Amino acid sequence: MNEYELVIGLEIHVELKTKSGMFCGCPADHFGKVPNTQTCPVCLGLPGALPVPNKTAIDWTIMLGLALGSNIAEVSKFDRKHYFYPDLPKGYQISQYDQPLCKGGVVKTSFGDVRIHRVHLEEDTGKLQHKTVNGKRVTLVDFNRSGAPLMEIVTEPDMQSSAQATEFLKKLHQIIRFVGISDADMEKGSMRLEPNISVRMKGSRELPAYKVEVKNINSFKFAAAAIEYEFKRHIALFKEGKVPAQETRGWDERQNATVSQRNKEGASDYRYFPEPDIPPLRFSKEYIEDLRKLVPELPDAKVQRFMNEYELSEMDSVAVTLSKDFAEVFERMVVEGKKTTGVTASNVAKWLINKKSYMADLSPEEFVRQLIQEKQVVQVSDVDLQKAIESVFSVNSKAIADYKAGKEQSAMFLMGMVRRKLPKADVAQILDALKKSLKS
């Protein structure tokens, strides 16, 4: 395996949490609803029904593009993508081909930058359900999801390991949720992962002449497992003198393996042409700049600000910015904690991280009450602390002498004596002040 290396690109489908569908007024929240109860002539593709684009979905797609550093099209359009499958009632999907809303962009990972090829918008398909009815295996179709706004992010083939692909996916997931355009809940299918995998000789710069796409993966763990499985499968084929077939495969979590589904189509197979019922979309520079103002502070920028403004360690700063809600709770608690108890931002961060809870419903007053009750991060005034230290020193001259003679454990004894007088004080604060006093 040391002779070969992976070439990975990713396609990620994200359902936007708009109230209505991409081209109709049906509710977009289809999860858990009674099958085929949220449909209309438009999303069922009935004759004479005309699509009307969802402005919010378009705006949100542009906002994600801005968050990723993409170039936003001043002119974009929708296209018809033709294929025949039971979950596609019209026989075509309204998507975007040669003029997507967003091109380019980048997501930084610890392994290197991953370039974004494009971000475009389309309608989702229906959902197939494989069941047994009257003793027979059948496939049923639920069209509730048909027509939901679906954003697709396509990367360049810049990743060379499952670890890099996983880090990229987690960062993209975090950015999407920070922008607030989707819950990106993979268990509900609102974020679906599709690795495109090839293998080449190590050191080669040529892109392989084939790729295998693994469709509709619903977890980071399974995406990594599928990539590793395909890596080994491709190498085994190469060693037999074969080239892996360009195909679409699925991930079978019970077998812990990928399984063949169909030969992979090319763009020409879809017979793209401009959607005749939707005119081209035109965006002024002013319109795009107005959307840029709606993009919130993003995770990487927030991590850096917390390190600079609150003097957090990088580890703590990353931990409290895992979600936008958690970061907002942290800042709210820092303000209230400083005002009421003098607690440091670092103490607040550690307390929240240790709680392993987003605590979005915790009021500032309740937060302060818990800080005091737990006695683990409350800071006392320098004056009160110094008075307690002087009182302890006045009756513990031997411990002071032992410390100055090199017995470090004496400092811990003295710290315990001070803590008896100030049970709500932070241990680190006591120890720091104690050692300064012992050196004076």
VONU-471839 format. One record per residue (C-alpha): residue in three letters; z, y, x. Coordinates in steps of 0.1 Angstrom, whole numbers, padded with zeros to 4 digits, always signed. Layout:
BEGIN
AlaZYX/...
***
This chain:
BEGIN
Met+0000+0000+0000/Asn+0004+0023+0030/Glu-0034+0025+0033/Tyr-0038+0041-0001/Glu-0027+0071-0020/Leu-0025+0082-0056/Val-0046+0110-0071/Ile-0029+0121-0104/Gly-0039+0147-0130/Leu-0021+0152-0163/Glu-0030+0160-0198/Ile-0001+0171-0220/His-0003+0175-0258/Val+0023+0198-0274/Glu+0027+0203-0311/Leu+0036+0240-0318/Lys+0065+0247-0342/Thr+0045+0270-0365/Lys+0053+0269-0402/Ser+0018+0259-0412/Gly-0011+0239-0399/Met-0037+0249-0374/Phe-0064+0256-0400/Cys-0047+0252-0434/Gly-0015+0261-0452/Cys+0001+0227-0451/Pro+0036+0225-0436/Ala+0034+0218-0398/Asp+0068+0200-0399/His+0056+0165-0407/Phe+0083+0144-0390/Gly+0101+0120-0413/Lys+0082+0131-0444/Val+0069+0107-0470/Pro+0034+0097-0458/Asn+0004+0116-0471/Thr+0025+0142-0491/Gln+0016+0172-0469/Thr-0021+0173-0470/Cys-0049+0194-0485/Pro-0087+0195-0487/Val-0089+0213-0453/Cys-0069+0188-0432/Leu-0084+0159-0451/Gly-0119+0171-0443/Leu-0130+0172-0479/Pro-0165+0186-0487/Gly-0165+0224-0491/Ala-0131+0230-0475/Leu-0131+0258-0449/Pro-0107+0262-0419/Val-0088+0294-0412/Pro-0073+0296-0377/Asn-0035+0300-0374/Lys-0029+0334-0356/Thr+0006+0324-0345/Ala-0006+0292-0328/Ile-0033+0312-0310/Asp-0008+0338-0298/Trp+0017+0312-0287/Thr-0009+0294-0267/Ile-0018+0326-0249/Met+0019+0332-0242/Leu+0022+0299-0225/Gly-0009+0307-0205/Leu+0007+0340-0194/Ala+0039+0321-0185/Leu+0018+0297-0163/Gly-0002+0325-0147/Ser-0034+0316-0164/Asn-0064+0339-0169/Ile-0066+0347-0206/Ala-0101+0347-0221/Glu-0113+0379-0237/Val-0137+0358-0257/Ser-0129+0323-0269/Lys-0142+0299-0295/Phe-0135+0266-0313/Asp-0158+0236-0311/Arg-0163+0203-0329/Lys-0155+0172-0309/His-0171+0142-0326/Tyr-0157+0107-0325/Phe-0150+0081-0351/Tyr-0115+0067-0355/Pro-0094+0060-0386/Asp-0069+0088-0380/Leu-0097+0115-0379/Pro-0108+0121-0415/Lys-0136+0145-0408/Gly-0153+0124-0381/Tyr-0147+0153-0357/Gln-0118+0173-0344/Ile-0117+0211-0342/Ser-0109+0217-0305/Gln-0121+0239-0276/Tyr-0146+0230-0250/Asp-0163+0255-0227/Gln-0144+0286-0237/Pro-0107+0277-0239/Leu-0080+0304-0244/Cys-0065+0300-0209/Lys-0079+0290-0175/Gly-0061+0285-0142/Gly-0024+0290-0135/Val+0002+0271-0114/Val+0035+0253-0116/Lys+0055+0251-0084/Thr+0072+0218-0074/Ser+0092+0208-0044/Phe+0062+0187-0034/Gly+0037+0216-0036/Asp+0019+0236-0062/Val+0002+0219-0092/Arg-0027+0239-0105/Ile-0034+0243-0142/His-0071+0237-0151/Arg-0069+0249-0187/Val-0048+0254-0218/His-0065+0251-0251/Leu-0058+0247-0288/Glu-0069+0221-0313/Glu-0058+0203-0344/Asp-0037+0171-0343/Thr-0050+0138-0358/Gly-0034+0116-0384/Lys-0010+0088-0373/Leu-0017+0051-0375/Gln+0011+0027-0386/His+0008-0010-0378/Lys+0027-0030-0405/Thr+0029-0063-0423/Val+0020-0060-0460/Asn+0021-0091-0482/Gly+0022-0112-0452/Lys-0009-0096-0436/Arg-0010-0074-0405/Val-0025-0041-0416/Thr-0030-0006-0402/Leu-0021+0023-0424/Val-0029+0060-0419/Asp-0005+0089-0425/Phe-0024+0121-0426/Asn+0007+0144-0427/Arg+0002+0152-0390/Ser-0035+0158-0394/Gly-0042+0194-0388/Ala-0009+0203-0371/Pro-0014+0229-0343/Leu-0018+0210-0310/Met-0019+0227-0276/Glu-0033+0208-0246/Ile-0024+0216-0210/Val-0047+0200-0184/Thr-0039+0200-0147/Glu-0060+0197-0116/Pro-0057+0163-0098/Asp-0031+0178-0074/Met-0003+0152-0076/Gln+0001+0123-0053/Ser+0033+0105-0065/Ser+0051+0096-0096/Ala+0080+0117-0084/Gln+0059+0149-0082/Ala+0043+0141-0116/Thr+0078+0137-0131/Glu+0091+0170-0116/Phe+0060+0189-0128/Leu+0064+0175-0164/Lys+0101+0184-0165/Lys+0094+0220-0153/Leu+0066+0223-0178/His+0088+0210-0206/Gln+0115+0236-0196/Ile+0089+0264-0196/Ile+0076+0255-0230/Arg+0111+0255-0245/Phe+0120+0288-0228/Val+0089+0305-0243/Gly+0101+0291-0276/Ile+0068+0278-0290/Ser+0078+0241-0294/Asp+0108+0218-0293/Ala+0087+0195-0271/Asp+0107+0166-0285/Met+0091+0135-0270/Glu+0110+0111-0293/Lys+0094+0129-0323/Gly+0060+0129-0306/Ser+0058+0167-0303/Met+0051+0164-0265/Arg+0029+0135-0254/Leu+0020+0127-0218/Glu-0012+0113-0205/Pro-0016+0107-0168/Asn-0051+0104-0153/Ile-0047+0080-0123/Ser-0070+0072-0094/Val-0064+0057-0060/Arg-0082+0065-0027/Met-0078+0056+0010/Lys-0050+0077+0026/Gly-0064+0108+0044/Ser-0095+0110+0023/Arg-0102+0143+0006/Glu-0129+0130-0017/Leu-0120+0126-0054/Pro-0125+0090-0065/Ala-0155+0083-0086/Tyr-0133+0068-0114/Lys-0101+0075-0133/Val-0079+0057-0157/Glu-0061+0076-0185/Val-0029+0062-0199/Lys-0025+0076-0234/Asn+0004+0090-0255/Ile+0034+0083-0234/Asn+0067+0096-0249/Ser+0091+0099-0219/Phe+0092+0110-0183/Lys+0105+0076-0173/Phe+0076+0057-0189/Ala+0051+0082-0174/Ala+0064+0074-0139/Ala+0065+0037-0146/Ala+0029+0037-0158/Ile+0017+0056-0127/Glu+0035+0031-0104/Tyr+0021+0002-0123/Glu-0015+0015-0121/Phe-0011+0023-0084/Lys-0004-0014-0077/Arg-0031-0026-0101/His-0058-0005-0086/Ile-0049-0016-0050/Ala-0050-0052-0061/Leu-0085-0047-0075/Phe-0097-0029-0044/Lys-0085-0058-0023/Glu-0107-0081-0044/Gly-0136-0059-0037/Lys-0136-0044-0072/Val-0135-0008-0085/Pro-0111-0002-0115/Ala-0130+0004-0147/Gln-0130+0039-0160/Glu-0110+0033-0192/Thr-0082+0044-0215/Arg-0051+0023-0214/Gly-0017+0024-0232/Trp+0018+0018-0220/Asp+0036-0013-0233/Glu+0073-0007-0227/Arg+0082-0043-0236/Gln+0059-0057-0210/Asn+0065-0028-0186/Ala+0028-0027-0181/Thr-0004-0008-0191/Val-0028-0025-0215/Ser-0066-0018-0219/Gln-0076+0000-0250/Arg-0112+0012-0247/Asn-0138+0025-0222/Lys-0132+0062-0214/Glu-0156+0086-0231/Gly-0173+0115-0212/Ala-0178+0150-0226/Ser-0214+0141-0236/Asp-0201+0113-0258/Tyr-0182+0138-0280/Arg-0214+0159-0288/Tyr-0195+0192-0286/Phe-0210+0221-0304/Pro-0195+0255-0316/Glu-0175+0252-0348/Pro-0199+0270-0373/Asp-0171+0279-0398/Ile-0150+0298-0373/Pro-0164+0329-0356/Pro-0156+0336-0319/Leu-0122+0350-0310/Arg-0121+0383-0291/Phe-0090+0397-0275/Ser-0086+0432-0261/Lys-0066+0438-0228/Glu-0040+0457-0249/Tyr-0036+0427-0272/Ile-0030+0404-0243/Glu-0005+0428-0226/Asp+0014+0431-0259/Leu+0018+0392-0259/Arg+0028+0393-0222/Lys+0058+0415-0233/Leu+0070+0387-0256/Val+0072+0361-0227/Pro+0109+0358-0218/Glu+0124+0355-0183/Leu+0113+0321-0171/Pro+0134+0294-0155/Asp+0125+0300-0118/Ala+0130+0338-0121/Lys+0163+0333-0140/Val+0176+0309-0113/Gln+0169+0335-0086/Arg+0185+0363-0106/Phe+0216+0343-0112/Met+0219+0336-0075/Asn+0215+0373-0066/Glu+0233+0389-0095/Tyr+0262+0364-0100/Glu+0263+0349-0065/Leu+0260+0314-0078/Ser+0249+0285-0056/Glu+0214+0273-0061/Met+0227+0241-0076/Asp+0249+0259-0101/Ser+0222+0283-0110/Val+0197+0255-0117/Ala+0223+0237-0138/Val+0230+0266-0161/Thr+0194+0274-0166/Leu+0183+0240-0178/Ser+0179+0255-0212/Lys+0174+0290-0225/Asp+0204+0286-0248/Phe+0227+0274-0220/Ala+0217+0303-0198/Glu+0224+0328-0226/Val+0258+0312-0233/Phe+0266+0315-0196/Glu+0258+0352-0194/Arg+0276+0359-0226/Met+0307+0341-0213/Val+0305+0359-0179/Val+0307+0393-0196/Glu+0336+0383-0219/Gly+0354+0363-0191/Lys+0354+0393-0167/Lys+0365+0417-0194/Thr+0394+0395-0206/Thr+0406+0374-0177/Gly+0388+0385-0145/Val+0372+0351-0142/Thr+0343+0349-0118/Ala+0307+0339-0128/Ser+0310+0309-0105/Asn+0341+0297-0124/Val+0323+0301-0157/Ala+0293+0282-0144/Lys+0314+0253-0131/Trp+0334+0252-0163/Leu+0303+0250-0185/Ile+0286+0224-0162/Asn+0317+0202-0162/Lys+0318+0204-0200/Lys+0283+0190-0201/Ser+0277+0208-0233/Tyr+0254+0237-0242/Met+0283+0252-0263/Ala+0259+0275-0281/Asp+0283+0279-0310/Leu+0314+0287-0289/Ser+0325+0323-0294/Pro+0335+0345-0264/Glu+0371+0346-0278/Glu+0372+0308-0281/Phe+0358+0305-0246/Val+0385+0326-0231/Arg+0412+0307-0251/Gln+0399+0274-0236/Leu+0398+0289-0201/Ile+0435+0298-0204/Gln+0445+0266-0221/Glu+0429+0244-0195/Lys+0443+0264-0166/Gln+0414+0256-0144/Val+0394+0288-0139/Val+0416+0317-0148/Gln+0421+0343-0121/Val+0452+0364-0118/Ser+0454+0399-0103/Asp+0456+0403-0065/Val+0489+0422-0070/Asp+0506+0393-0090/Leu+0493+0367-0066/Gln+0506+0386-0036/Lys+0540+0389-0052/Ala+0542+0352-0059/Ile+0531+0344-0023/Glu+0558+0367-0008/Ser+0584+0351-0030/Val+0574+0316-0019/Phe+0573+0327+0018/Ser+0608+0341+0016/Val+0624+0307+0009/Asn+0599+0284+0029/Ser+0601+0297+0065/Lys+0599+0261+0079/Ala+0566+0254+0060/Ile+0552+0286+0074/Ala+0562+0277+0109/Asp+0547+0242+0105/Tyr+0514+0256+0094/Lys+0512+0280+0123/Ala+0520+0250+0146/Gly+0489+0233+0133/Lys+0501+0213+0103/Glu+0473+0221+0078/Gln+0491+0201+0050/Ser+0518+0227+0049/Ala+0493+0251+0033/Met+0489+0226+0004/Phe+0527+0225+0000/Leu+0529+0263-0001/Met+0500+0264-0026/Gly+0519+0241-0049/Met+0549+0263-0048/Val+0528+0294-0057/Arg+0511+0275-0085/Arg+0545+0268-0100/Lys+0550+0305-0104/Leu+0514+0311-0116/Pro+0504+0279-0135/Lys+0472+0296-0149/Ala+0459+0307-0115/Asp+0428+0291-0100/Val+0436+0268-0070/Ala+0407+0281-0049/Gln+0419+0317-0054/Ile+0455+0308-0045/Leu+0445+0289-0014/Asp+0422+0317-0001/Ala+0449+0344-0005/Leu+0476+0320+0010/Lys+0456+0314+0041/Lys+0449+0351+0046/Ser+0486+0358+0043/Leu+0495+0330+0068/Lys+0472+0345+0094/Ser+0486+0380+0091/
***
